[in-house]
Amino acid sequence: MDKKSIIGYVLIFIILLVTFYFNQQNAAEIEAQAQTEDSLKSVNHLKDSLSAPKSATLSSITDTASTAIIPVIDTFIAKTYSIENSKLKIAISNKGGRMMGVLLKGLKKYDSTDLYLLNNPNDTFNYKINLKDGVVINTSDLNFVPSASSKSAIVMDAKVNGGTVRMTYKLKTQSYCLTYNLELINFHDIIPQSGNYIEFDWVSNIGLAERTISDERSTSTVFYKYKTDESVESLSTTENEEKKLQKGVEWFSFKQKFFNTTLISKTGIMEDVTVNVEIPVDENPTCIKKMTASAVLPYEFNPNQKYEFEFYIGTNHYPTLTAQKIGLQQVISLGFFGWVSKYMIIPIFNWLATFIQNFGLVILMLTLIIKLLLFPLVYKSYVSSAKMRILKPEIDEIKEKHGSDMTKVQQENMKLYKRAGVSPMGGCLPMLLQLPILLAMFNFFPASYELRQKAFLWANDLSTFDSVFELGFNIPFYGTHISLFTLLMTVSTLLYTRMNNQLTGVSGQMKWISYLMPILFLGFFNNYASGLTYYYFLGNMITFGQNVLIRKFFVDEVKLHKQIEENKKKPVVIKKSGFQKRLEDMAKKNATKTIKKK
C-alpha cells in the first residue's frame, strides 16, 4: 500500500468510527439481561354474555339511551375479548376498550417466549371528554361491552350520560394492519359549545424482545411524518426528549429494533400532537424505553362524530413497510448511504432469499455478487499499486537526493509520475469509490429483520453478535465475550494488509498504522451483528483471492515495467483545461490592448 492508499484507508476508518459513535452512543454499560415478564395470558374467546351471536356481522347497532352515573373502574368485572388473523391475535379489554396485548404469531423473543407488543400493565390509551356541568369522562374508566363481533373484528360500546362511545377494531386479512375507529354518538347535546375538542393520550412501555437492553435502546425511539413531507423525523435514541409537532401529522410510530407500533390518521384530524421518549433509570428495568403521545381531536358537534385511524403493529421488514405506501420503511435506519441499500443491496438480498433458505449462504452469494461488480475497481487499484511499486526505487532516490526539501521532493515526484504515465491517486480513488457499499453494509446488516434469529454455523442469531466464549468480566472497548466472526474478520484483514505491505514495500510508521486499524476494528465490531462481521470476513478473503488471480493471470509486471520505461521516453504533453486556456487568451488580449495604447 502506497501512502495515498493508506490515506484512503484512514479516511474509511474515520468515517466508520464516526458512524460507530453515533450508533453506539447510547450503549452505556447496561448489560442487565432484564426481560419483560409476560403479563398477558392467553386471551379468551367471546363470552356468552355478548349481545350479538357468533354469526353477527358488523352492522349498525341501535343505541339505548342511559342516564346512569359514569361507572367507576372497580364496579365491573374485567373481561378480555380477542380478534385474530394469520399474523396477529389481539386481546381487547372491556376496561377502556383498549388493546391489552398483541401476539405476533409464529415469532419469539430472544428468550424463546411468545412475542407480545402493547402488553405492559402500565400502558394507557385514553380519551378525555369534557361534558356540561364540569363532568369529565376518561374512556379508560368506562365499561365497554361488545355490540357486534366476528373472528377478526369487534365493536365495543360504552354508554354514558345519554351518549355512546364506540370503538371498532377490524383486522385486515393476512396483514399487520388494524383498522380502528372511534365514534362519539349523541354527544352533541351534552358537550358544551366551548368544548369543541377531545384529548387523546397514549403511553407505551416497550418491552425487551432482543438480546440486550443496550442494543434495543440504541435503535428505539419515536418516529413521525407529516402529510406534506416525504421524509420522516425522529426523537433522540440516546436521551430523553419531548417535542410538540406541527399541524398535519400523518402518523407517529413507537419503533424498537425489529418491530413498531404505528398510529395512522386516515383523515388527518390530529392536532397539537406531542411525542415523548424516556429512558428508564431503574437498574433492572422492565422496559427498554417509555414512549408517549398526546393529541387533540377536533369535535364538530355531529350526532355521530367519527374518527378514523389505522394501526400498523408488526415487523420492521423493509418490503412490508414499503407496501404500506406511507413512507413507514424510513423508520429503518439505513445510514447516509441508504440509497445503496435501497436500490442495490436489499433487492439482491431479497432475490437471493427467495431460493436460498440458509441466510449464511445468502450473505455469501451477496458478497460474491458485490465483489464481482467491484472487480474492475479492484483491478484498477492493483495495477496502480503495481506501477507505484515499480517506481518506488526512483521515488526513494528523489527523496535521498533532496533530503528534507519536501517541496522539491513533491515536484520531482510529480514530474516522474507524468513521465511514467502513472497517477498517484490511482490506487486511492477505486478504494474510495467502494466506500458507499462498505458503509451501506455497516447499517444494513444490524437493521435487517430478515437475519433476526437466523442461525449459521456457531452463530445462533445473525442479527446480533456471536459469542463462542463468555469472559465473565468486561474488557473496556471490547466487551464480555469473544466473537469468532470478528476474530476471523480481524485476522483476514491483517493477512490482507501484510500482503499489500509486501507488494508495495511500505515501511516505517505507515506500515504500523496499517496494522493498527484492524486491531481497533476488533474492539469496535465485537458487539456488532455477526452477519456484518461475517460479510467483512468474506469480503477480505474474496479480495485476497482476487489479488492473487490478478497477479498471476491478469497483470504481467515485466511488461508493465517496459511500458513505464517507454512512457518515459515520450515527450510529456500537459493538457490545459478549458478554464486555463480562457485565462491565457484573456491575458493575451489585455497585453495586445496595452501595446496598442502605447
LOTORLO-139552 format. One record per residue (C-alpha): residue number from 0; chain; x, y, z. Coordinates in steps of 0.25 Angstrom, whole numbers. Example, Ala and Ser with C-alpha at 12.3 -4.5 7.8 and 13.67 -1.06 7.14 Angstrom:
<pts>
   base   paba       X       Y       Z
      0      A      49     -18      31
      1      A      55      -4      29
</pts>
This chain:
<pts>
   base   paba       X       Y       Z
      0      A       0       0       0
      1      A       6      13      -4
      2      A       4      26       4
      3      A      -8      31      -4
      4      A     -15      17      -2
      5      A     -12      18      13
      6      A     -19      31      14
      7      A     -31      26       7
      8      A     -31      14      17
      9      A     -30      24      29
     10      A     -42      32      23
     11      A     -51      20      23
     12      A     -47      17      37
     13      A     -50      31      42
     14      A     -64      30      35
     15      A     -67      17      41
     16      A     -62      22      55
     17      A     -72      34      54
     18      A     -83      24      49
     19      A     -80      15      61
     20      A     -80      27      71
     21      A     -94      31      67
     22      A    -100      17      66
     23      A     -94      13      79
     24      A     -94      26      87
     25      A    -105      21      96
     26      A     -99       7      98
     27      A     -94      10     112
     28      A     -90      -1     121
     29      A    -104      -7     122
     30      A    -103     -22     121
     31      A    -114     -26     130
     32      A    -122     -36     123
     33      A    -135     -31     128
     34      A    -146     -38     122
     35      A    -161     -33     122
     36      A    -170     -43     129
     37      A    -182     -46     120
     38      A    -193     -40     128
     39      A    -203     -44     116
     40      A    -208     -58     118
     41      A    -216     -66     107
     42      A    -228     -57     102
     43      A    -242     -63     104
     44      A    -252     -65      93
     45      A    -264     -56      93
     46      A    -273     -59     105
     47      A    -287     -64     106
     48      A    -291     -50     110
     49      A    -288     -44      97
     50      A    -301     -36      92
     51      A    -298     -42      77
     52      A    -297     -56      74
     53      A    -285     -62      67
     54      A    -291     -61      53
     55      A    -294     -46      55
     56      A    -288     -36      45
     57      A    -283     -22      48
     58      A    -296     -16      45
     59      A    -300      -3      52
     60      A    -306      -5      66
     61      A    -318       2      72
     62      A    -313      11      83
     63      A    -322      11      96
     64      A    -320      24     104
     65      A    -315      23     118
     66      A    -315      33     129
     67      A    -306      24     138
     68      A    -295      31     146
     69      A    -281      29     140
     70      A    -276      16     144
     71      A    -264      14     153
     72      A    -254       4     149
     73      A    -255      -4     161
     74      A    -270      -6     159
     75      A    -269     -16     148
     76      A    -262     -29     145
     77      A    -250     -29     136
     78      A    -252     -37     123
     79      A    -244     -39     111
     80      A    -248     -42      97
     81      A    -240     -46      85
     82      A    -239     -44      70
     83      A    -229     -50      61
     84      A    -224     -53      47
     85      A    -212     -61      41
     86      A    -202     -50      47
     87      A    -207     -45      60
     88      A    -216     -49      71
     89      A    -221     -36      79
     90      A    -226     -36      93
     91      A    -236     -25      96
     92      A    -241     -21     110
     93      A    -255     -16     114
     94      A    -247      -6     123
     95      A    -246       5     114
     96      A    -248      -3     101
     97      A    -233      -3      99
     98      A    -223     -13      94
     99      A    -217     -21     105
    100      A    -207     -29      97
    101      A    -204     -33      83
    102      A    -198     -46      80
    103      A    -189     -47      67
    104      A    -192     -61      63
    105      A    -180     -70      60
    106      A    -170     -60      66
    107      A    -162     -61      78
    108      A    -154     -52      87
    109      A    -139     -55      89
    110      A    -142     -64     101
    111      A    -151     -72      93
    112      A    -164     -68      99
    113      A    -176     -63      91
    114      A    -174     -49      85
    115      A    -185     -39      90
    116      A    -186     -24      88
    117      A    -194     -14      96
    118      A    -195     -23     107
    119      A    -189     -15     119
    120      A    -199     -14     130
    121      A    -195       1     132
    122      A    -199       5     117
    123      A    -210      14     115
    124      A    -219      18     104
    125      A    -229      29     108
    126      A    -239      39     102
    127      A    -243      51     111
    128      A    -257      57     108
    129      A    -262      69     115
    130      A    -277      69     117
    131      A    -286      80     122
    132      A    -287      83     137
    133      A    -272      81     138
    134      A    -273      66     137
    135      A    -261      59     131
    136      A    -261      46     124
    137      A    -248      37     123
    138      A    -251      26     114
    139      A    -240      17     121
    140      A    -251      17     133
    141      A    -262      13     125
    142      A    -268      -1     123
    143      A    -269      -6     109
    144      A    -277     -17     104
    145      A    -277     -24      90
    146      A    -289     -20      82
    147      A    -284     -28      69
    148      A    -273     -37      66
    149      A    -266     -47      57
    150      A    -253     -55      57
    151      A    -245     -43      52
    152      A    -254     -31      57
    153      A    -261     -26      69
    154      A    -270     -13      72
    155      A    -269      -9      87
    156      A    -279       1      93
    157      A    -279       9     106
    158      A    -292      16     110
    159      A    -290      29     118
    160      A    -300      41     121
    161      A    -309      38     109
    162      A    -297      36      99
    163      A    -289      25      94
    164      A    -274      23      92
    165      A    -272      13      81
    166      A    -258       7      77
    167      A    -257      -2      65
    168      A    -246     -12      63
    169      A    -244     -19      50
    170      A    -232     -27      45
    171      A    -228     -28      31
    172      A    -226     -41      24
    173      A    -212     -47      25
    174      A    -207     -33      30
    175      A    -201     -26      41
    176      A    -211     -15      39
    177      A    -223     -12      48
    178      A    -234      -2      45
    179      A    -238       5      57
    180      A    -250      15      58
    181      A    -255      24      70
    182      A    -269      29      69
    183      A    -276      38      79
    184      A    -291      36      77
    185      A    -301      46      83
    186      A    -291      55      90
    187      A    -294      67      82
    188      A    -304      71      93
    189      A    -296      68     105
    190      A    -283      74     101
    191      A    -282      90     103
    192      A    -280      99      91
    193      A    -267     103      97
    194      A    -262      88      97
    195      A    -260      86      83
    196      A    -249      76      84
    197      A    -246      63      92
    198      A    -232      60      97
    199      A    -224      47      94
    200      A    -213      41     102
    201      A    -205      28      99
    202      A    -194      22     108
    203      A    -186      10     103
    204      A    -175       3     111
    205      A    -166      -4     101
    206      A    -162     -18     106
    207      A    -149     -25     103
    208      A    -150     -34      91
    209      A    -136     -36      86
    210      A    -123     -40      93
    211      A    -118     -28     101
    212      A    -125     -15     106
    213      A    -113      -7     101
    214      A    -115     -12      87
    215      A    -130      -9      87
    216      A    -129       4      93
    217      A    -119       9      83
    218      A    -129       7      72
    219      A    -142      10      79
    220      A    -150      24      78
    221      A    -162      31      73
    222      A    -163      34      58
    223      A    -173      43      52
    224      A    -177      48      38
    225      A    -185      60      33
    226      A    -195      58      21
    227      A    -187      69      13
    228      A    -173      63      15
    229      A    -167      51       8
    230      A    -157      49      19
    231      A    -159      45      33
    232      A    -153      50      46
    233      A    -150      44      60
    234      A    -147      47      74
    235      A    -133      44      81
    236      A    -129      30      83
    237      A    -119      34      93
    238      A    -126      43     103
    239      A    -140      47     108
    240      A    -147      57      98
    241      A    -161      63      97
    242      A    -165      70      84
    243      A    -178      77      80
    244      A    -181      75      66
    245      A    -187      84      55
    246      A    -200      82      49
    247      A    -203      72      38
    248      A    -197      59      45
    249      A    -200      47      37
    250      A    -194      37      46
    251      A    -185      34      58
    252      A    -178      21      62
    253      A    -173      15      74
    254      A    -161       8      68
    255      A    -152      -2      74
    256      A    -141     -10      67
    257      A    -149     -20      59
    258      A    -163     -16      62
    259      A    -172      -4      62
    260      A    -186       1      66
    261      A    -191      12      58
    262      A    -204      20      59
    263      A    -208      26      45
    264      A    -218      37      44
    265      A    -227      33      32
    266      A    -234      47      32
    267      A    -222      56      37
    268      A    -230      61      48
    269      A    -220      60      59
    270      A    -215      74      65
    271      A    -205      79      75
    272      A    -198      65      75
    273      A    -187      64      85
    274      A    -178      52      86
    275      A    -168      48      96
    276      A    -157      37      99
    277      A    -152      34     112
    278      A    -141      24     117
    279      A    -144      17     130
    280      A    -134      20     141
    281      A    -136       7     148
    282      A    -124      -3     150
    283      A    -133     -14     145
    284      A    -143      -8     136
    285      A    -155     -16     131
    286      A    -156      -8     119
    287      A    -145      -2     109
    288      A    -152      11     107
    289      A    -165      18     111
    290      A    -172      25      99
    291      A    -184      34     100
    292      A    -192      42      90
    293      A    -203      52      92
    294      A    -212      60      83
    295      A    -225      68      81
    296      A    -236      63      73
    297      A    -246      74      68
    298      A    -261      72      71
    299      A    -271      77      61
    300      A    -284      74      69
    301      A    -289      64      59
    302      A    -299      54      65
    303      A    -289      43      60
    304      A    -275      48      61
    305      A    -265      38      55
    306      A    -250      38      56
    307      A    -243      28      46
    308      A    -230      22      49
    309      A    -221      10      45
    310      A    -211       3      54
    311      A    -198      -4      48
    312      A    -194     -14      58
    313      A    -183     -23      53
    314      A    -169     -25      48
    315      A    -158     -15      42
    316      A    -158     -23      30
    317      A    -154     -13      19
    318      A    -163     -19       7
    319      A    -174     -20      17
    320      A    -173      -6      22
    321      A    -171       0       8
    322      A    -184      -7       3
    323      A    -192       2      13
    324      A    -189      13       4
    325      A    -188      24      15
    326      A    -172      24      16
    327      A    -172      15      28
    328      A    -160       8      23
    329      A    -152      20      27
    330      A    -152      16      42
    331      A    -142       6      38
    332      A    -128      13      39
    333      A    -120      10      26
    334      A    -110      21      29
    335      A    -104      33      20
    336      A    -103      23       8
    337      A    -117      17      10
    338      A    -119      19      -5
    339      A    -109       8      -8
    340      A    -116      -2       1
    341      A    -130       3      -5
    342      A    -126       1     -19
    343      A    -116     -10     -19
    344      A    -113     -18      -6
    345      A    -128     -20      -2
    346      A    -133     -24     -16
    347      A    -121     -34     -18
    348      A    -122     -39      -3
    349      A    -138     -42      -5
    350      A    -136     -48     -18
    351      A    -125     -58     -13
    352      A    -134     -61      -1
    353      A    -146     -66     -10
    354      A    -138     -78     -14
    355      A    -127     -80      -3
    356      A    -133     -83      11
    357      A    -119     -82      19
    358      A    -116     -67      21
    359      A    -102     -70      23
    360      A    -101     -75       9
    361      A    -110     -63       5
    362      A     -99     -54      10
    363      A     -88     -62       3
    364      A     -95     -61     -10
    365      A     -98     -46      -8
    366      A     -83     -44      -5
    367      A     -79     -51     -17
    368      A     -88     -43     -26
    369      A     -84     -30     -20
    370      A     -69     -33     -21
    371      A     -71     -37     -36
    372      A     -78     -24     -38
    373      A     -66     -17     -32
    374      A     -55     -25     -39
    375      A     -52     -14     -49
    376      A     -49      -5     -37
    377      A     -40     -15     -30
    378      A     -33     -18     -43
    379      A     -30      -3     -46
    380      A     -25      -1     -31
    381      A     -16     -13     -33
    382      A     -10      -8     -46
    383      A      -8       6     -40
    384      A      -1      -1     -28
    385      A       8      -9     -37
    386      A      12       3     -44
    387      A      15      11     -31
    388      A      23      -1     -27
    389      A      32      -1     -40
    390      A      34      14     -38
    391      A      38      12     -23
    392      A      53      11     -25
    393      A      53      24     -33
    394      A      44      31     -23
    395      A      54      27     -12
    396      A      65      33     -20
    397      A      58      46     -21
    398      A      55      46      -6
    399      A      70      43      -3
    400      A      75      53     -13
    401      A      67      65      -8
    402      A      66      61       7
    403      A      57      70      15
    404      A      53      79       4
    405      A      39      73       3
    406      A      34      83      -7
    407      A      45      79     -17
    408      A      42      65     -14
    409      A      28      66     -17
    410      A      31      74     -30
    411      A      41      63     -35
    412      A      31      52     -31
    413      A      20      59     -40
    414      A      30      60     -51
    415      A      33      45     -50
    416      A      18      42     -50
    417      A      15      50     -62
    418      A      27      44     -70
    419      A      23      30     -66
    420      A       8      32     -68
    421      A       5      28     -54
    422      A      -6      34     -45
    423      A      -2      35     -31
    424      A     -17      35     -27
    425      A     -20      23     -36
    426      A     -20      13     -24
    427      A     -27      22     -15
    428      A     -39      26     -23
    429      A     -44      12     -26
    430      A     -44       9     -11
    431      A     -52      22      -8
    432      A     -62      18     -19
    433      A     -65       5     -11
    434      A     -67      13       2
    435      A     -83      15      -1
    436      A     -84       0      -1
    437      A     -75      -2      11
    438      A     -83       7      19
    439      A     -97       3      14
    440      A     -94     -11      19
    441      A     -90      -5      32
    442      A    -104       0      34
    443      A    -111     -11      26
    444      A    -108     -24      34
    445      A    -111     -19      48
    446      A    -124     -13      43
    447      A    -128     -25      35
    448      A    -141     -32      40
    449      A    -138     -44      31
    450      A    -126     -48      39
    451      A    -133     -48      53
    452      A    -132     -61      60
    453      A    -126     -68      47
    454      A    -114     -77      51
    455      A    -102     -80      43
    456      A     -90     -89      48
    457      A     -87     -85      62
    458      A     -96     -72      62
    459      A    -110     -74      66
    460      A    -115     -61      62
    461      A    -108     -53      51
    462      A    -115     -40      55
    463      A    -107     -39      68
    464      A     -92     -43      72
    465      A     -88     -57      72
    466      A     -81     -62      85
    467      A     -72     -74      86
    468      A     -67     -71     100
    469      A     -72     -63     111
    470      A     -61     -56     119
    471      A     -68     -54     132
    472      A     -63     -39     132
    473      A     -63     -27     124
    474      A     -51     -22     116
    475      A     -53      -7     112
    476      A     -55      -5      98
    477      A     -57     -20      95
    478      A     -68     -26     104
    479      A     -70     -38     112
    480      A     -70     -49     101
    481      A     -61     -53      89
    482      A     -68     -52      75
    483      A     -61     -62      66
    484      A     -66     -56      53
    485      A     -60     -43      58
    486      A     -47     -50      61
    487      A     -47     -56      47
    488      A     -50     -42      41
    489      A     -38     -37      48
    490      A     -29     -48      45
    491      A     -33     -47      30
    492      A     -31     -32      30
    493      A     -17     -34      36
    494      A     -13     -44      25
    495      A     -18     -36      14
    496      A     -11     -24      20
    497      A       2     -32      21
    498      A       1     -36       6
    499      A      -1     -22       2
    500      A      11     -17      10
    501      A      20     -27       4
    502      A      15     -24     -10
    503      A      16      -8      -9
    504      A      29      -9       0
    505      A      22       1      10
    506      A      31       2      23
    507      A      33      11      35
    508      A      21      18      42
    509      A      11      16      31
    510      A      13       1      32
    511      A      10       0      47
    512      A      -2       9      44
    513      A      -8      -1      34
    514      A      -7     -12      45
    515      A     -13      -4      56
    516      A     -26      -1      49
    517      A     -30     -16      49
    518      A     -27     -17      63
    519      A     -36      -5      66
    520      A     -47     -12      58
    521      A     -46     -24      67
    522      A     -52     -16      78
    523      A     -62      -8      70
    524      A     -68     -20      64
    525      A     -68     -30      75
    526      A     -83     -25      79
    527      A     -88     -23      65
    528      A     -97     -32      57
    529      A     -90     -45      53
    530      A     -96     -44      39
    531      A     -88     -31      37
    532      A     -74     -37      42
    533      A     -77     -50      34
    534      A     -79     -41      22
    535      A     -66     -33      24
    536      A     -58     -46      27
    537      A     -64     -52      13
    538      A     -60     -39       6
    539      A     -46     -39      11
    540      A     -44     -53       7
    541      A     -50     -51      -7
    542      A     -42     -39      -9
    543      A     -29     -46      -5
    544      A     -33     -57     -15
    545      A     -36     -46     -26
    546      A     -22     -40     -24
    547      A     -15     -54     -25
    548      A     -22     -56     -38
    549      A     -19     -43     -44
    550      A      -5     -44     -40
    551      A      -4     -58     -47
    552      A     -13     -57     -59
    553      A     -16     -42     -62
    554      A      -4     -33     -59
    555      A      10     -36     -65
    556      A      19     -27     -57
    557      A      30     -29     -66
    558      A      22     -24     -78
    559      A      17     -13     -68
    560      A      31      -9     -65
    561      A      34      -8     -80
    562      A      22       0     -83
    563      A      26      10     -72
    564      A      40      11     -78
    565      A      34      14     -92
    566      A      25      25     -86
    567      A      37      32     -80
    568      A      43      33     -94
    569      A      31      40     -99
    570      A      30      56     -98
    571      A      21      60     -87
    572      A       9      67     -92
    573      A       2      75     -82
    574      A     -13      77     -85
    575      A     -19      90     -82
    576      A     -33      91     -76
    577      A     -43     100     -83
    578      A     -43     110     -72
    579      A     -28     111     -72
    580      A     -28     113     -87
    581      A     -38     124     -86
    582      A     -30     131     -75
    583      A     -18     131     -84
    584      A     -26     136     -96
    585      A     -31     148     -87
    586      A     -17     151     -83
    587      A     -12     151     -97
    588      A     -23     161    -101
    589      A     -21     170     -90
    590      A      -6     170     -93
    591      A      -9     174    -108
    592      A     -18     185    -104
    593      A      -7     191     -95
    594      A       3     191    -106
    595      A      -7     198    -116
    596      A      -9     209    -106
    597      A       6     211    -104
</pts>
